[in-house]
Amino acid sequence: MAADGSPATTHPQNVCFTMHGIGVSGGIAIGHAHLFLGMSTEVDHYEVASHDVSREQRRYDRAVREVRDELKELAESVRHSAASELAPFVNVHLMLLEDAAFSEAPREIIKEQRCNAEWALRTQLDELTAQFDDIQDEYLREREADVRQVAERILTALAGSKRLFAIKPTRQDADMILVARDLSPADVILFREHPFAAFVTDMGGATSHTAIIARSLAIPAIVALHHSRTIIREDEIVIVDGTQGVLIVNPDRAVLAEYRLRQNQARLEREKLKRLKSAPAATLDGTQVQLQANIELPSDLDAVKASGAAGIGLFRSEFLFMNRRELPDEDEQYEAYRDVVEGMKGKPVTIRTLDIGADKALDGAEHPAENPALGLRAIRYCLAEPQIFNTQLRAILRASRHGKAMILIPMLSSYAELNQAVAAVERAKEELKVEGVKFDPFVPLGGMIEIPAAAIALPMFIRKLDFLSIGTNDLIQYTLAIDRADDSVAHLYDPLHPAVLSLIAAVIRTAHQAEKPVAVCGEMAGDVSLTRLLLGMGLRNFSMHPASVLAVKQRVLTTSLADIAPAVARIMKADEPEKLVTMIEKLNA
């Protein structure tokens, strides 16, 4: 969309314009745009010598022939099988492959730009997909997926041949802003190896897992920009204001100077917060508060230690399973969990069992339902795949002897699921005992309260659990019937909805009555504007991204529980959104 809001796929050279989206990770980044198609079609760009252009064209031709042969073989195999209805779709891909857009255009780009075949195909794909934005017919718009899939097949074939005369990029990753239509959590995890300054996407919501990981990486990010991928040019200078959700393209000198000043001010604030690292987290009236960290991979340990977190309240173990063809075996998982448990030196480490599904899928796996958020995910998936579940439980139990490990079961919704999960843990323990493998027999078992059914029927669950963790991201999604990855309904996602606040308060109250520890590990825990509200509800254990720990600690240290109690009581009785926001602002004044 252009600056005036109209659809566009280009803009005049060096003209400054602004786009607005949803800021999902605060901070300011200034750098050069790098257009990203998605991990499966992300390619290098390098020059080829003039005398090797024809060889690069032949390499492309071989890849096309290989894909053509694959598709023909596939079409023949399904034609007389139970999957015969797939034949027309395969034929569509064959037709696209024969079109000059794929058979000729990339060859011309190789010749004109003296570039590698992968980059030529990507350039052509950019032009093709940009045309779909102007198509109104829904059926024709859906053909964009076919175009992308054909391109991905060719790229896969090209990956099997040797790339020639690669030239290293001159620009450092840390000076680059990733611009994408969408990013999967697996994509973002891979970016840990490439420290981009920030990223922006056309799709996504404030609490999608992609946004969550952006915050864990402590880099600015904006989602729901809608047309940035088709408007912004490769290497253009852009400013990402993740706090305000503003993207500025081709800023002039005055704007650049202003945002560089803001960057410096933010850096000074972060330095000041570091002084609180070793300070105990306690309110002004002496109540101790546990501030723990959420992590995705063992490599996050450095950030946890730098934050001064009191432990790890959520280890999202599913990220060990992503970006790979084979599942990690028991020994590999054990080593990863052991490294984290040992690295925390006696501080608690809560390991959530595999939470696959919704917007987090295993490599090559397909969603089993039209709405995967309501399908076979988390504990449902683990109970349906008992061998995978058993392997993970054994690995966690083995790691428990090296420190203070805890097991957290996600997405509990029924008593039957809880019983089966408890039985699976006991079965894994018995196996290890028989084998003579050491582990902590008293590993605490907790449950995530992220489905309204579990929150409402909590007494049914709490009897068999040692601790609770409120996953506010999914609790809000399921309570309000909102897909948190869908920017078209992002404005309806409201952590301050009276129903959401009522459920959270009820869970905290019930846990206290049962004398069971309870934490909040969703995004609300790291939102400084909600810290006092949660404290007033009785919450004493927060788990958040390491980057948020010190800011939340500062808010805890400046809070008196006695002073905020009356205000929080009034907030819990309010039901008008505008009034609620005003009351929260006064609470934080």
C-alpha positions as CSV (number, residue, x, y, z in Angstrom):
1,M,0.0,0.0,0.0
2,A,1.3,3.4,-0.9
3,A,1.7,6.2,1.6
4,D,-1.8,7.4,0.8
5,G,-3.3,3.9,1.5
6,S,-3.8,2.8,-2.1
7,P,-2.4,-0.5,-3.4
8,A,1.0,-0.2,-5.1
9,T,3.9,-2.3,-6.2
10,T,6.5,0.4,-6.8
11,H,7.4,4.0,-5.8
12,P,9.6,6.8,-7.1
13,Q,13.3,6.4,-6.4
14,N,14.4,7.8,-3.0
15,V,11.0,9.2,-2.1
16,C,10.4,9.1,1.7
17,F,7.2,7.5,2.9
18,T,5.8,5.9,6.0
19,M,3.9,2.7,6.6
20,H,2.0,1.6,9.8
21,G,1.6,-1.8,11.2
22,I,1.5,-3.5,14.6
23,G,4.7,-3.0,16.6
24,V,5.4,-6.4,18.3
25,S,8.9,-5.8,19.6
26,G,10.0,-2.4,20.8
27,G,13.0,-0.4,19.9
28,I,14.4,1.4,16.8
29,A,16.5,-0.1,14.0
30,I,18.1,1.7,11.0
31,G,19.4,-0.3,8.1
32,H,19.1,-1.5,4.6
33,A,16.1,-3.6,3.4
34,H,16.6,-7.2,2.5
35,L,13.6,-8.8,0.8
36,F,12.8,-12.3,2.0
37,L,10.5,-14.8,0.3
38,G,10.5,-17.4,3.0
39,M,13.2,-19.9,4.2
40,S,12.3,-22.4,1.5
41,T,12.9,-19.9,-1.3
42,E,15.6,-17.7,0.3
43,V,18.7,-17.7,-1.9
44,D,22.1,-16.2,-2.2
45,H,22.9,-13.6,-4.8
46,Y,26.3,-13.7,-6.5
47,E,27.8,-12.8,-9.9
48,V,29.0,-15.3,-12.4
49,A,31.9,-14.6,-14.8
50,S,30.8,-13.6,-18.4
51,H,32.2,-16.8,-19.9
52,D,30.2,-18.9,-17.3
53,V,26.8,-17.4,-18.1
54,S,25.9,-20.1,-20.6
55,R,26.9,-22.8,-18.0
56,E,24.6,-21.1,-15.4
57,Q,21.8,-21.1,-17.9
58,R,22.4,-24.9,-18.6
59,R,22.3,-25.5,-14.8
60,Y,18.9,-23.8,-14.7
61,D,17.7,-25.8,-17.7
62,R,18.7,-29.1,-15.9
63,A,16.8,-28.1,-12.8
64,V,13.7,-27.4,-14.9
65,R,14.0,-30.7,-16.7
66,E,14.4,-32.5,-13.4
67,V,11.3,-30.9,-12.0
68,R,9.4,-31.7,-15.2
69,D,10.3,-35.3,-15.0
70,E,9.3,-35.4,-11.3
71,L,5.9,-33.9,-12.0
72,K,5.3,-36.2,-15.0
73,E,6.1,-39.2,-12.9
74,L,3.9,-37.9,-10.1
75,A,1.0,-37.3,-12.5
76,E,1.3,-40.8,-13.8
77,S,1.5,-42.3,-10.4
78,V,-1.7,-40.6,-9.1
79,R,-3.7,-40.9,-12.3
80,H,-5.0,-44.4,-11.6
81,S,-4.7,-44.4,-7.8
82,A,-7.0,-43.5,-4.9
83,A,-5.4,-40.0,-5.1
84,S,-6.5,-39.4,-8.7
85,E,-8.1,-36.1,-7.8
86,L,-4.6,-34.7,-7.3
87,A,-3.8,-35.2,-11.0
88,P,-5.3,-31.9,-12.2
89,F,-3.2,-30.0,-9.6
90,V,0.0,-31.7,-10.8
91,N,-1.0,-30.8,-14.4
92,V,-1.4,-27.1,-13.4
93,H,2.2,-27.2,-12.1
94,L,3.4,-28.8,-15.4
95,M,1.7,-26.1,-17.4
96,L,3.3,-23.4,-15.3
97,L,6.7,-25.0,-15.7
98,E,6.3,-24.9,-19.5
99,D,5.3,-21.3,-19.5
100,A,7.9,-18.8,-20.7
101,A,7.7,-17.1,-17.2
102,F,9.6,-20.2,-15.9
103,S,11.3,-21.7,-19.0
104,E,12.7,-18.5,-20.6
105,A,12.5,-15.4,-18.3
106,P,15.0,-16.6,-15.7
107,R,17.5,-17.5,-18.4
108,E,17.3,-14.0,-19.7
109,I,17.8,-12.6,-16.2
110,I,21.0,-14.7,-15.8
111,K,22.3,-13.3,-19.1
112,E,21.3,-9.6,-18.4
113,Q,22.4,-9.5,-14.8
114,R,25.2,-12.1,-14.9
115,C,23.7,-13.6,-11.7
116,N,23.3,-17.1,-10.4
117,A,20.3,-19.1,-11.4
118,E,18.7,-19.0,-7.9
119,W,18.7,-15.3,-7.9
120,A,17.3,-15.0,-11.4
121,L,14.4,-17.3,-10.4
122,R,13.8,-15.3,-7.3
123,T,13.8,-12.0,-9.2
124,Q,11.3,-13.5,-11.7
125,L,9.1,-14.8,-8.8
126,D,9.1,-11.3,-7.3
127,E,7.6,-9.9,-10.5
128,L,5.1,-12.7,-10.9
129,T,3.8,-12.6,-7.3
130,A,3.5,-8.8,-7.4
131,Q,1.0,-9.1,-10.2
132,F,-1.3,-11.2,-8.0
133,D,-2.0,-8.2,-5.7
134,D,-4.0,-6.5,-8.4
135,I,-6.1,-9.6,-9.2
136,Q,-9.7,-9.4,-7.8
137,D,-10.8,-12.9,-8.9
138,E,-10.4,-15.2,-5.9
139,Y,-9.7,-18.3,-7.9
140,L,-6.9,-16.6,-9.9
141,R,-5.4,-15.1,-6.7
142,E,-5.2,-18.6,-5.4
143,R,-2.9,-19.6,-8.3
144,E,-0.1,-17.5,-6.5
145,A,0.5,-20.6,-4.3
146,D,1.0,-22.8,-7.4
147,V,3.5,-20.3,-8.8
148,R,5.4,-20.3,-5.5
149,Q,5.4,-24.1,-5.3
150,V,6.8,-24.5,-8.8
151,A,9.5,-22.0,-8.0
152,E,10.3,-23.9,-4.8
153,R,10.6,-27.2,-6.7
154,I,13.1,-25.6,-9.1
155,L,15.1,-24.1,-6.3
156,T,15.2,-27.5,-4.6
157,A,16.6,-29.0,-7.8
158,L,19.1,-26.2,-8.1
159,A,20.3,-26.8,-4.5
160,G,21.6,-30.2,-5.7
161,S,24.1,-28.6,-8.1
162,K,27.3,-26.8,-7.3
163,R,27.1,-23.0,-7.1
164,L,29.9,-21.2,-9.0
165,F,32.0,-18.3,-8.1
166,A,30.1,-17.1,-5.0
167,I,30.9,-13.5,-4.0
168,K,30.5,-12.7,-0.3
169,P,27.9,-9.9,0.4
170,T,29.5,-6.6,1.3
171,R,26.8,-5.6,3.8
172,Q,26.8,-7.0,7.3
173,D,23.6,-8.8,8.6
174,A,23.5,-6.5,11.6
175,D,22.9,-3.6,9.2
176,M,20.0,-5.3,7.5
177,I,16.2,-5.1,7.9
178,L,14.4,-8.2,6.9
179,V,11.3,-7.5,4.9
180,A,8.9,-10.5,4.4
181,R,5.4,-11.4,3.5
182,D,5.3,-13.7,6.4
183,L,7.7,-15.6,8.6
184,S,7.2,-18.9,10.4
185,P,8.7,-19.5,13.9
186,A,11.1,-21.9,12.3
187,D,12.3,-19.1,9.9
188,V,12.9,-16.7,12.8
189,I,14.7,-19.3,14.8
190,L,17.2,-19.7,12.0
191,F,17.9,-15.9,12.1
192,R,19.7,-16.4,15.4
193,E,22.7,-17.3,13.2
194,H,22.2,-14.1,11.2
195,P,21.8,-11.1,13.5
196,F,19.6,-8.9,11.5
197,A,18.8,-5.5,13.0
198,A,15.0,-5.9,12.7
199,F,12.3,-7.5,10.7
200,V,8.9,-6.4,9.3
201,T,6.2,-8.6,7.8
202,D,3.0,-8.0,5.9
203,M,1.1,-10.6,7.9
204,G,0.9,-11.7,11.6
205,G,-0.5,-10.6,14.9
206,A,0.9,-9.1,18.1
207,T,1.1,-12.4,19.9
208,S,1.8,-14.8,17.1
209,H,4.8,-17.1,17.8
210,T,6.8,-15.2,15.3
211,A,6.2,-12.0,17.2
212,I,7.1,-13.7,20.5
213,I,10.4,-14.9,19.1
214,A,11.2,-11.4,17.8
215,R,10.8,-10.1,21.4
216,S,13.0,-13.0,22.7
217,L,15.7,-11.9,20.2
218,A,15.3,-8.3,21.5
219,I,15.1,-6.8,18.0
220,P,12.5,-4.3,16.8
221,A,9.7,-5.9,14.7
222,I,6.5,-4.8,13.0
223,V,3.8,-7.1,11.6
224,A,0.6,-6.5,9.6
225,L,2.1,-4.0,7.1
226,H,0.2,-5.7,4.3
227,H,2.2,-4.4,1.3
228,S,5.7,-3.8,2.4
229,R,7.1,-6.8,0.6
230,T,5.9,-5.5,-2.8
231,I,6.7,-1.8,-2.3
232,I,10.1,-1.7,-0.7
233,R,13.1,-2.3,-2.9
234,E,16.2,-4.3,-2.0
235,D,18.8,-2.3,-0.1
236,E,16.7,0.8,0.5
237,I,17.3,2.6,3.8
238,V,14.5,2.0,6.3
239,I,13.8,2.9,9.9
240,V,11.8,0.4,12.0
241,D,10.2,1.8,15.1
242,G,8.9,-1.3,16.8
243,T,7.4,0.6,19.7
244,Q,5.1,2.7,17.6
245,G,4.6,0.2,14.7
246,V,6.0,2.7,12.2
247,L,8.2,1.9,9.2
248,I,9.9,4.8,7.4
249,V,11.4,4.2,3.9
250,N,14.1,6.4,2.4
251,P,14.2,8.9,5.4
252,D,15.8,12.3,4.8
253,R,18.7,13.5,6.9
254,A,16.6,15.2,9.5
255,V,14.5,12.1,10.1
256,L,17.6,9.9,10.3
257,A,19.2,12.2,12.8
258,E,16.1,12.2,15.0
259,Y,15.8,8.5,15.1
260,R,19.5,8.0,15.7
261,L,19.1,10.3,18.7
262,R,16.2,8.1,19.9
263,Q,18.3,5.0,19.5
264,N,21.0,6.5,21.7
265,Q,18.5,7.4,24.4
266,A,17.1,3.9,24.4
267,R,20.6,2.5,24.7
268,L,21.3,4.7,27.7
269,E,18.0,3.5,29.3
270,R,19.0,-0.1,28.8
271,E,22.4,0.5,30.4
272,K,20.7,2.0,33.5
273,L,18.5,-1.0,33.8
274,K,21.5,-3.3,33.9
275,R,22.3,-1.9,37.4
276,L,19.3,-3.8,38.7
277,K,20.5,-7.2,37.6
278,S,21.7,-8.3,41.1
279,A,19.0,-6.5,43.0
280,P,16.3,-8.8,44.7
281,A,12.9,-8.4,43.1
282,A,10.7,-7.2,45.9
283,T,7.9,-4.6,46.3
284,L,8.3,-1.5,48.4
285,D,6.5,-3.3,51.2
286,G,8.9,-6.2,51.2
287,T,7.0,-8.9,49.2
288,Q,9.3,-11.1,47.2
289,V,8.5,-11.7,43.5
290,Q,10.0,-14.3,41.3
291,L,11.0,-13.0,37.8
292,Q,11.9,-15.9,35.5
293,A,12.7,-16.1,31.8
294,N,11.3,-17.8,28.7
295,I,13.7,-19.5,26.2
296,E,13.5,-21.4,23.0
297,L,17.0,-22.9,22.7
298,P,20.0,-23.6,25.0
299,S,21.8,-20.8,23.2
300,D,19.4,-18.4,25.0
301,L,21.2,-19.1,28.3
302,D,23.5,-16.1,28.0
303,A,20.6,-13.7,27.7
304,V,18.9,-15.3,30.7
305,K,22.1,-14.8,32.8
306,A,22.5,-11.3,31.6
307,S,19.0,-10.5,32.8
308,G,19.5,-11.8,36.3
309,A,16.4,-14.0,36.0
310,A,15.6,-16.2,39.0
311,G,15.2,-19.2,36.7
312,I,13.6,-20.4,33.5
313,G,9.9,-20.4,33.7
314,L,9.3,-21.7,30.2
315,F,11.6,-23.7,28.0
316,R,9.8,-24.1,24.7
317,S,11.2,-27.4,23.8
318,E,9.5,-27.7,20.4
319,F,12.2,-25.4,18.8
320,L,14.7,-28.3,19.2
321,F,12.5,-30.2,16.7
322,M,12.3,-27.5,14.0
323,N,14.3,-26.9,10.8
324,R,15.3,-30.5,10.5
325,R,14.2,-33.7,8.7
326,E,14.6,-36.1,11.6
327,L,13.4,-35.8,15.1
328,P,16.0,-35.3,17.8
329,D,16.6,-38.6,19.6
330,E,16.7,-39.1,23.4
331,D,20.4,-38.5,23.8
332,E,20.3,-35.2,21.8
333,Q,17.4,-34.0,23.8
334,Y,19.0,-35.0,27.1
335,E,22.1,-33.1,26.2
336,A,20.2,-30.0,25.4
337,Y,18.1,-30.1,28.6
338,R,21.1,-31.0,30.7
339,D,23.1,-28.0,29.3
340,V,20.3,-25.7,30.3
341,V,19.7,-27.3,33.8
342,E,23.4,-27.3,34.6
343,G,23.8,-23.8,33.2
344,M,21.2,-22.4,35.6
345,K,23.3,-23.7,38.6
346,G,20.4,-24.9,40.8
347,K,17.8,-22.3,39.7
348,P,14.5,-23.9,38.5
349,V,14.1,-24.8,34.8
350,T,10.6,-25.5,33.6
351,I,10.6,-27.6,30.4
352,R,7.4,-27.5,28.5
353,T,6.7,-30.7,26.6
354,L,6.4,-30.6,22.8
355,D,3.9,-28.0,21.8
356,I,3.6,-28.6,18.0
357,G,0.6,-27.4,16.1
358,A,-1.1,-24.1,15.1
359,D,1.7,-21.9,13.6
360,K,4.5,-24.2,14.8
361,A,4.9,-27.3,12.5
362,L,7.5,-29.9,12.2
363,D,9.5,-29.9,9.0
364,G,7.5,-31.5,6.2
365,A,4.4,-32.0,8.4
366,E,1.0,-30.9,7.3
367,H,-1.7,-29.5,9.5
368,P,-4.2,-32.2,10.2
369,A,-7.2,-29.9,10.3
370,E,-8.5,-26.7,8.6
371,N,-8.0,-24.9,11.9
372,P,-4.8,-26.3,13.5
373,A,-5.2,-24.1,16.6
374,L,-8.2,-26.3,17.5
375,G,-6.7,-29.5,16.2
376,L,-4.0,-32.0,17.1
377,R,-1.5,-29.8,18.9
378,A,0.5,-29.8,22.2
379,I,-0.5,-32.6,24.6
380,R,-3.1,-33.9,22.1
381,Y,-0.2,-34.5,19.6
382,C,2.0,-36.1,22.3
383,L,-0.7,-38.5,23.4
384,A,-1.3,-39.4,19.8
385,E,2.4,-40.0,19.3
386,P,3.3,-41.9,22.5
387,Q,6.8,-42.9,21.4
388,I,7.8,-39.3,20.7
389,F,6.3,-38.2,24.0
390,N,8.1,-41.0,25.9
391,T,11.4,-40.2,24.3
392,Q,11.1,-36.6,25.4
393,L,10.0,-37.4,29.0
394,R,12.9,-39.8,29.4
395,A,15.3,-37.1,28.2
396,I,13.9,-34.5,30.6
397,L,13.9,-37.0,33.5
398,R,17.5,-37.9,32.8
399,A,18.5,-34.2,32.8
400,S,16.7,-33.7,36.2
401,R,19.6,-35.2,38.1
402,H,21.8,-32.2,37.0
403,G,19.8,-29.5,38.7
404,K,16.2,-28.4,39.4
405,A,14.1,-29.5,36.4
406,M,10.3,-29.3,36.2
407,I,7.9,-30.7,33.6
408,L,5.1,-28.6,32.2
409,I,2.2,-30.1,30.2
410,P,0.7,-27.6,27.6
411,M,-2.9,-27.2,26.5
412,L,-4.7,-29.4,29.1
413,S,-8.4,-29.4,28.6
414,S,-9.8,-32.6,30.0
415,Y,-9.2,-34.8,33.1
416,A,-8.6,-37.8,30.7
417,E,-5.7,-35.9,29.1
418,L,-4.2,-35.1,32.5
419,N,-4.5,-38.7,33.6
420,Q,-2.8,-40.0,30.5
421,A,0.0,-37.4,30.8
422,V,0.6,-38.4,34.4
423,A,0.6,-42.0,33.5
424,A,3.1,-41.3,30.7
425,V,5.5,-39.6,33.1
426,E,5.2,-42.5,35.6
427,R,5.9,-45.0,32.7
428,A,9.0,-43.1,31.7
429,K,10.2,-43.1,35.3
430,E,9.6,-46.9,35.6
431,E,11.6,-47.6,32.4
432,L,14.6,-45.6,33.7
433,K,14.5,-47.3,37.1
434,V,14.6,-50.7,35.4
435,E,17.5,-49.6,33.3
436,G,19.3,-48.2,36.3
437,V,19.4,-44.7,34.9
438,K,19.6,-41.9,37.5
439,F,17.0,-39.2,37.7
440,D,15.2,-37.0,40.3
441,P,12.1,-39.1,41.2
442,F,10.4,-36.0,42.6
443,V,10.4,-33.9,39.5
444,P,7.5,-31.5,39.8
445,L,4.8,-31.8,37.2
446,G,2.8,-28.8,36.2
447,G,0.0,-27.9,33.8
448,M,-0.5,-24.9,31.5
449,I,-3.8,-23.2,32.0
450,E,-4.4,-21.7,28.5
451,I,-7.9,-23.1,27.6
452,P,-10.9,-21.6,29.3
453,A,-12.2,-25.1,30.2
454,A,-9.1,-25.7,32.3
455,A,-9.4,-22.4,34.0
456,I,-13.0,-22.8,34.8
457,A,-12.7,-26.4,36.0
458,L,-9.3,-25.9,37.7
459,P,-10.1,-27.8,40.9
460,M,-10.4,-30.9,38.8
461,F,-6.8,-30.5,37.5
462,I,-5.1,-29.0,40.5
463,R,-5.2,-32.2,42.6
464,K,-2.8,-34.0,40.4
465,L,-0.5,-31.1,39.6
466,D,2.4,-29.6,41.6
467,F,2.3,-26.2,40.0
468,L,0.4,-24.1,37.4
469,S,1.5,-21.8,34.6
470,I,-1.0,-19.5,33.0
471,G,-0.4,-19.2,29.2
472,T,-2.1,-15.9,28.6
473,N,-1.4,-15.8,24.8
474,D,-3.6,-18.9,24.1
475,L,-6.0,-18.2,27.0
476,I,-6.9,-14.9,25.4
477,Q,-7.1,-16.5,21.9
478,Y,-9.5,-19.2,23.0
479,T,-11.5,-17.0,25.3
480,L,-12.2,-14.4,22.7
481,A,-12.3,-16.8,19.7
482,I,-9.5,-14.8,17.9
483,D,-6.7,-16.2,15.8
484,R,-3.7,-14.4,17.3
485,A,-1.7,-14.8,14.1
486,D,-4.4,-13.2,11.9
487,D,-3.9,-9.4,11.6
488,S,-7.4,-8.9,10.3
489,V,-8.8,-9.5,13.8
490,A,-5.7,-8.3,15.7
491,H,-7.6,-5.3,17.0
492,L,-10.0,-7.6,18.9
493,Y,-7.2,-9.3,20.8
494,D,-7.5,-7.7,24.2
495,P,-5.7,-8.9,27.4
496,L,-7.8,-6.4,29.3
497,H,-11.1,-8.0,28.3
498,P,-13.1,-8.5,31.5
499,A,-13.6,-12.2,30.7
500,V,-9.8,-12.6,30.4
501,L,-9.0,-10.7,33.6
502,S,-11.7,-12.7,35.5
503,L,-10.3,-16.0,34.4
504,I,-6.7,-15.1,35.3
505,A,-7.7,-13.7,38.7
506,A,-9.8,-16.9,39.4
507,V,-6.8,-19.2,38.5
508,I,-4.5,-17.2,40.8
509,R,-7.0,-17.3,43.6
510,T,-7.8,-21.0,43.3
511,A,-4.0,-21.9,43.2
512,H,-3.4,-19.9,46.3
513,Q,-6.3,-21.6,48.1
514,A,-4.8,-25.0,47.1
515,E,-1.3,-23.8,48.1
516,K,0.0,-24.5,44.7
517,P,2.6,-22.2,43.0
518,V,1.2,-20.3,40.0
519,A,3.0,-18.3,37.3
520,V,2.1,-16.3,34.2
521,C,4.3,-17.2,31.3
522,G,2.5,-15.5,28.5
523,E,3.2,-12.1,26.9
524,M,1.2,-10.3,29.7
525,A,4.0,-11.3,32.1
526,G,6.6,-9.2,30.2
527,D,4.2,-6.2,29.7
528,V,5.4,-3.5,32.2
529,S,2.0,-1.8,31.9
530,L,0.3,-4.9,33.3
531,T,2.9,-5.7,36.1
532,R,1.0,-3.9,38.9
533,L,-2.3,-5.2,37.8
534,L,-1.0,-8.8,38.0
535,L,0.7,-8.1,41.3
536,G,-2.6,-6.8,42.6
537,M,-4.3,-10.0,41.6
538,G,-1.9,-11.9,43.8
539,L,0.6,-13.1,41.2
540,R,4.1,-13.5,42.6
541,N,5.8,-15.5,39.8
542,F,6.3,-14.0,36.3
543,S,8.1,-15.6,33.4
544,M,8.9,-13.5,30.3
545,H,11.5,-12.9,27.6
546,P,14.9,-12.2,29.1
547,A,14.9,-8.8,27.5
548,S,11.9,-7.8,29.6
549,V,13.1,-9.0,33.0
550,L,14.9,-5.8,34.1
551,A,12.2,-3.4,33.1
552,V,9.6,-5.5,35.0
553,K,11.9,-5.7,38.0
554,Q,12.1,-1.9,38.0
555,R,8.3,-1.7,38.1
556,V,8.2,-4.3,40.9
557,L,10.7,-2.3,43.0
558,T,8.6,0.9,42.7
559,T,5.3,-0.8,43.6
560,S,3.6,-0.8,47.0
561,L,1.0,-3.6,47.2
562,A,-0.9,-1.8,49.9
563,D,-1.2,1.3,47.6
564,I,-2.3,-0.5,44.5
565,A,-4.8,-2.9,46.1
566,P,-7.8,-0.5,46.0
567,A,-7.2,0.5,42.4
568,V,-6.8,-3.1,41.3
569,A,-10.1,-4.0,43.0
570,R,-11.9,-1.2,41.1
571,I,-10.3,-2.4,37.8
572,M,-11.6,-5.9,38.3
573,K,-15.1,-4.5,38.7
574,A,-14.9,-2.3,35.5
575,D,-16.4,-3.5,32.3
576,E,-16.0,-0.5,29.9
577,P,-12.9,-0.7,27.7
578,E,-12.1,3.0,27.7
579,K,-12.6,3.3,31.4
580,L,-10.4,0.2,32.0
581,V,-7.5,1.7,29.9
582,T,-7.7,5.0,31.9
583,M,-7.7,3.1,35.2
584,I,-4.6,1.1,34.1
585,E,-2.8,4.3,33.2
586,K,-3.5,5.8,36.6
587,L,-2.3,2.6,38.3
588,N,1.0,3.0,36.5
589,A,1.4,6.7,37.1
